């Protein structure tokens, strides 16, 4: 683009919208691309425009609206939709519930190019239909087209998408196992099963039932095997999750043939949380804090489980920064720091 005196702009195309404010009105007086006429000059001068920015073709530059469209094309999604450009920005909105993932190293690299800003929700974020996921724009009115081309090349060569919304799987069969002699004998009322049913309800899970076990390894192993035979894709267990000698749940998970990814995570509440896999089945060992705490590691883990994404050891061990719940009087999870890793 180039800057010219307003009186010399007749016959040239405006590079951007020009806003007018008068008598309580604020709106667009001249649209980007408008060809300036002699009749426009007094109006433009009344708006304080002594100079205008005029578009130059083949100058190696790209306008903010065209750049925003190109940036949106870096992350196409079937289950989310872009709107815009509006004021030079494209906005991405979820069309369904799901688990939002961001390729943070790639995002940082693209944003480090200088003129580009792509802002998103945090990585590992559970979203509902209608939520804003991202906004994309350049900072100046125009930027070198080579900058956009460089971003496009980065994304094209990346090993995974810039961002994606992974939809939740529907009707996932879930088996529950509650361990404890006091519950098994009926000495106290179980409070864990209702909590689990409430936690998995938003994902439309198919809860197969709940098995109550005494503190015996054979009984625990049999319960796990029963749910595996029934086709459970998620088994959620509680009781016997600490490191005391008579806490046997993790031992039973290991003896079932499952691969334990981690026993314990750097997060509170939920330090003793266990994640394991038995083939395609996810087995979760949930500490008792899930019964009385509004939000625990169970809430952080479930969205990824129902999105069908498997955890790695490094990922689970990287939860320390963001792993401390503030136990707010009014819980606002997930709109808080907990579980943002």
N, C-alpha and C positions, 0 to 999 in steps of 0.2 A: 504494500500500500504506500501511498505517498500523501504528503500534507500540502494542500494548496489553499490560496486565498479563496474565500467564499465567492467573491465576484468572478473568479476565474474558473469556477467549477461547473459552469453551464455545459450540459452535454455529457458530463461524467457521472459514473455510478457511485453512490455512497457505499462505504465499506462497512457500515454498521447502522443499527437503528438510532434515531435521534429522538429523545424523550422531551415532552413539553409538560411544564407544570404551570397551571393558571387557574385562578378562581376555584380552588378545591379540586381541580382535575389534574390527574397525572396519567399520561399515556403516550403512545407512540405518535409522533408528528410526522416522521419520515421513516420509511422502512428501508432496511438494508437492500441494496440493489437499485434503489430509486434513482432515476436519471434526473439530475438537477436541471431545472428550467429557470429562465430569467424571472418568472413570476415567483419562484421560490426564494429568491435572494433576500427580499425584505423580511420575510417570515424567519428565515435562518438567522439573519442578523438580530432580529428581535429576541431570538432564543440565545443570544450571546455567542453565536458561532462565527467568529472572525475567520476561522480556518476550518476546512473539512478534510476528512481522511477518505481518499479515493482509492478504489480497488485497481490494482494493476495486474493484468493477466500475465502469466508466464514469468512472474517475479521470483519463483521458487518458494513462495509463501502459501500458507493455508489459513483460511479464516477460522475463527473459533467454533462456529457452528459445524462446518465441514470436518474440523478436527474432532469435535465431540462425536460425530457419527462414526468416524474411523476408529476412535477409541472404544466405542460401544461394540464395534465389530470384533474387538479383541477377545470378547467373552460372550459368544452367542449361547443362549439357553432356551430349551424348549419349554421349561417350566417356570420361566420368568420373562418379563416383558420390559422393553425400554420405552420411555416416553421422552419427547423432546425432538430437537434441541429447544430448550427454553432458557433465555439469557445465557446462551452459550454452553449449556449443560445438558447431558443426557442422564436420566435417572432410571435405575433398574429396580423393578418391583416383583416380588414373589407371586406366582400364580397358584401355588399350592404349598402345603406344609412340607418342611424338609430340613435337612442339616446342611448348613452353609460352610463351604470350605474355601479358603484363600491360599493361593501359592505365595506365601509371604516373601520369600527371597526374590521371586519374579516381580511381584508388585513393587518391592523396594527398588529393584533395578530399573523398572519402567519410570517410577516417580523420580528417580535420580537423574533422568535425562535433562531435567531443567524446567521446561515449560509445561510439562504434563502433570496433572493431579488426578489420580484415581483414588477415591475414598470408599471404604467398604465397612460393613459390619466386621467384628472380630472373626478370626478363624475359629472353627469349632463352635458355631453359633446356631442354636435351634431357632427356626423361624416359622412363622405362620403366614398363611396366605394374606397378601396385601401389605406386608412389611417392605420397607425400602431396604435394598441390599447394597446398592452402590451408586455413586455419582461420578461422572467423568467429564472433565473439561481441561482446557489449557488456561494458563494464567493470563497471558497477553491477548490482545484482540486478534493478532495473527502470530504465527510462529513459522520457522522454516519447515517446509514439508518433509525435509530429511529427518527431522526429529520424530515425526509420526512414523515414517518408514522404518526407522531404527527400532521403535517400539514394536511394530508389526513383526519385524524380523526376530526380535527376542522371543515373542510369544510363539511364533511359528517353530522355533528351534527348542522350546522348552519341553521337558519330559512329562509335564502334566498341565492341565488348564490353568489359566490365570485365576479363575474362580468358578465355582460350580455349586448348584443347589441339588443335593442328593435327596430324592424323595424317600419317605419312609415306606418300608415294606408293609403290606396289609395282611391282617389275620395271621401273624406269626405265632405259632404254637409255643406257649410258655408253661413250664412246670415249676412249681414252688416246693421247696423242702424247708421245713422248720425243725430245728434240732433243739433238744433240751428235755431232760428228764422231768422237770417241773411242769412243762407244757404237755408232754406226752402222757404223764400220769393224771393230767387234769387238775393239778394243784393250783395253777394259775391260768387265766384266759389268754389265749394267743392274740397278740396285737399286730403281728407281722403280716399275716396274709392279707388283711384289709388294706394295709399300707401298699403292698405290692400291687394289688388289684387297682388301687387308685392311681399309682404311678404309671402303670402300663396302659391304662384306659385311653389316654389321648392318642396312643399309637394303634388303637383298634386291634390289640393283641387278642389271640384266642387262648385264654387261660384254661389249661387242661385240668387243673385241680391243685390241691396241696396235700403233701404227704408229711405227717408228723413222725419224727424219729426220736428214740431214746439215744442216750450217749453211747452208742455202740457202732463201731466201724462197719460191721457187716450190714447193719440196718441202713446206714447211710449209703453204702455202696449199692445196696439193692434199690434204694430210692432213686439214685442217679440212673442206674441201669433201666429202671422202669420207665423213666421219662425219655431216655434215649430210644427205647423200643417203641414208645408211643409217638415218636417223631418230634419231640420238643426241639426247637431250634434255639431256645433260650431256657436255661435252668437257673433259677434264682434261689440261693440258699442263705439261711441265716442261723445263728447259734453256733457256738464253738468256734468263733472266728479269731480269738485272741491267741496268745502264745503260751497259755498255760498247758501243762501236760495232758489235761483231760479235755482239751479243746481239739476235736477230731475232724472238723469239717474239711479243712484244707488237706489233711492226710487222705481222707476219703476221696476228695476230688483227684488227687494225684494217683491214688490206687485204681481209679476208674479208667486210667489210661489217658486222661486229659493232659495237655501241655499247659503248665501253669506259666503265664506270662509274667505275672508279678503277684507276690503276696505282700500287700501293703503298698500304699501310695503316699507321696508327700502332699497330703491334703487333710484339712480338718474342717468339719467332721468327716470321718471316713478313713482314718489312717490304716485300718486293718482290711481295707477293701482288697478283694482278690479277683483277678481276671484270668480265666483259663479257656482253652478251646479243646473240644473233643470232636475232631473232624469239622463238620460244619456247624456244630452246636457251641454256642457261647455259654459258659458257666460263670456266674457271678457269685462271689462270696461276700455277703453284705453284713457289715458290723451292726450291732444293736442300736447305734445312734439313729439309724433310719426310722426307728419307731417313734422317737420323741422329737427329733430335730426336723424343722420344716423342710430344709434343703441339705442334702448330703452329696457325697460322691455318686450315689445311685442316680440322682437327677442329672449329674454331669455326664455320666456314662451312657444312660439309656438312649438318648437321641442318636448317638453314633452306632449303638448296637442295632437299633431298628432301621437305621439307614443301610445296614449291611456292611459297615466299614470295620475292619479288624484293627485292634490296637497292637502297637509294638511296645516292647519294653522301654525303648528310649522315649517314646511319646508319653507313656504313663509316668515315667520318672521325670519328665519335663514339666509336670503340673505344679511344681513347687511355687513358682511365681504366679500368683492367682489362685493358689490352693487354700487360702485362708478365708473362711466365711466370717463375716462381721456380726452374724447373729442379730441382724437388725430387728427392732420391735415389729416392723411391718416388712415382711419378706418381699423383695421385688425381683427375685431371680426369674429369668436370666439377665435382667437389666441391672447388673451389678458387676463387681470385679471377680466374684467366685467362679472358678472353672474356666477362666479366660486365659488359656495358656498358648 
